[in-house]
């Protein structure tokens, strides 16, 4: 192991006393609904979940994007070596839910361990991985240091860095080079990243251009009946997508939508911004000269959305086509509000055998019944 730079030494020393701070941080995260209370122990290593017999590969992903890109890799590993087991750790609630649905008993999911001295040693001592892999840019000094001490082969897949991260690494050249040198191999998606890493002074033999891991991913699973229904609903209208939006971008998108028209689909990067986006839409009612459909990655509790939606009676021009009459009730009742929690705020109605106008009427009445004080006579026309 190379000589440890001063900044890394300071971090490693700090990691000896970080546990109480992480404990407080976790409590706040749970209160803010950023973490699940029933899985909190996994951050400190849940020894009730036993390590399976035989070889174990540990694969760490940060969030949904990295998890999706890693699925083809997991499929390939398990197909090539059926006796292997794969431990997948991730950081976010949405990624945890996604990985939990992976249908293979050889894949175990746990929340990622906190990067402290105690937790890192406890994690590696319990799971004893034969190979450690990380996807993209999740680099934590303490766990990497402990992996190297145990001579566990260590890989960084699909390594890519933002411009801001690259600048920060250049300004901290020695510690950055040291941390990246702890990986036995770094696989990068393109030549530009390889050139950057070579500029940091890494061993050329440790960096390989292997292409983007996400490119190996097949099409996402989809309900063909829903696709068919959606195509019927939109008919010949133009549809455009604003994907992975962040705060400040939605207003720009909505203003553009006013000029473009058609149907706008907004998919925010963080589903926690659901209520915020709805408020922004309703504050720009004049923009909504055409349909706006908001799709959230994962279920969004209706309690965040209904206090906003309940201020409006959704009203439609009788001359609108039947398809549009069907589309908009679905938009508000089935897409914006799609979780078990919604049942306590609004009845769910299925379209089968239901007249669309009745469906719309019942949905509107439900708003008034559930929120009589907040519902007003304001009319929101989506055409």
Residue, then its C-alpha position, 0 to 999 in steps of 0.5 A: x500500500x502506498x504512503x497515505x496522504x495527510x488529508x486521507x490520514x485526517x479522514x481516517x482518524x475522523x472516521x474513528x469518531x463519526x458513528x455518533x454523528x451518523x446516528x444523529x444524521x440517520x434519525x433526521x433522515x428517517x424523520x424526513x422520510x429519506x430512510x426507512x426506519x425498519x431498515x435503519x440497522x442495515x447501515x450499521x450491519x444487520x448480523x441477523x441476515x446471514x452470509x450465504x455459504x460459498x463465494x460472495x461478490x459485493x456490488x455497491x450502487x448508489x441509486x436507481x440509475x446505477x442499480x439498473x445499469x448493474x442488473x445486466x452485470x448481475x444477470x451475466x455473473x449468475x448465469x456464468x457462475x451459478x454457485x455464486x451469491x451477490x450482495x448488493x448495497x445501495x444508498x437510497x430508498x428508491x434503489x432499495x425497493x428496486x433491488x428488492x424486487x430482483x427475482x433471484x434468491x442468490x441476490x441479497x440487498x442491504x443498505x450501504x454501510x456508513x463509512x466509519x472505522x467500526x462499521x467498515x470493519x463490522x461489515x467486511x468481517x460479517x460478509x467477507x466478500x471475495x470480490x468488491x465492486x463499485x459502480x460509477x463514483x461512490x468512493x469512500x476512503x475508510x471502506x476502501x482502506x479496509x478492503x485493501x488491508x484485507x487484500x480483497x480484489x477491488x474494482x470500480x465499474x463504469x467510472x465517470x465524474x462530473x466536471x465539478x468532481x474532476x476540478x476538485x480531484x485536480x485540486x487535491x491531486x495526491x489524495x485523489x490519486x491515492x484513493x483511486x489507486x486502491x482499486x485493482x482495476x477501473x473500468x471507464x465508459x470512454x476515452x475522455x475519462x481514461x485520459x483524465x485518470x491518466x492525467x492524475x498519474x494512475x497506472x495505465x494498466x489499471x484503467x480500461x475503456x470498456x464502454x458504458x455499463x448502461x449500454x448493456x442494459x436491455x429494454x425496461x419491462x413494460x405493460x404492453x396493454x398500458x402502452x397501447x392504451x396510452x397511444x390511443x389516448x394521445x392519438x396524434x398529439x405531440x408528446x415530449x418528455x422532461x426527464x430527471x428534472x431538478x429544482x429550477x428546471x420545471x418552470x423552464x420546461x412549463x414555459x416551453x410547454x406553453x409554446x410547444x403544446x401537445x402533452x408534456x411528461x415530467x419525470x423528476x429526479x427526486x420523487x420527494x419534489x412531487x408536491x413542489x412541482x404540483x404547486x408550481x404547475x398550479x401557480x402557472x395555470x395559464x401555461x396549462x393550455x395542453x395536458x401536463x402529465x407528471x410521472x414520478x419514479x416510484x410511489x408518491x403518497x397522496x398526502x403530499x398531493x391531495x391538499x394541492x389537487x383538492x383546491x381545484x375542481x377538475x372541469x372539462x369542456x363537453x366538446x373534448x374527445x372521449x379519449x381525452x376525457x378518459x386520459x385526464x381522470x387517469x392522470x390525476x387518479x392513477x398516476x399522480x396518486x399511486x400508492x397504498x397510502x392513497x386509499x386513505x385519501x381517495x377511493x380508487x375507481x377502475x375504468x372497466x365498465x365505467x362511463x368516463x364522464x361518471x368516472x370523472x364526476x366521482x373523482x371530482x366529488x371525492x375531492x370535495x368529500x375528502x377535502x370540503x374546506x380546501x376545495x374551491x370553485x376554481x376551474x382548471x381546464x386541461x385541453 
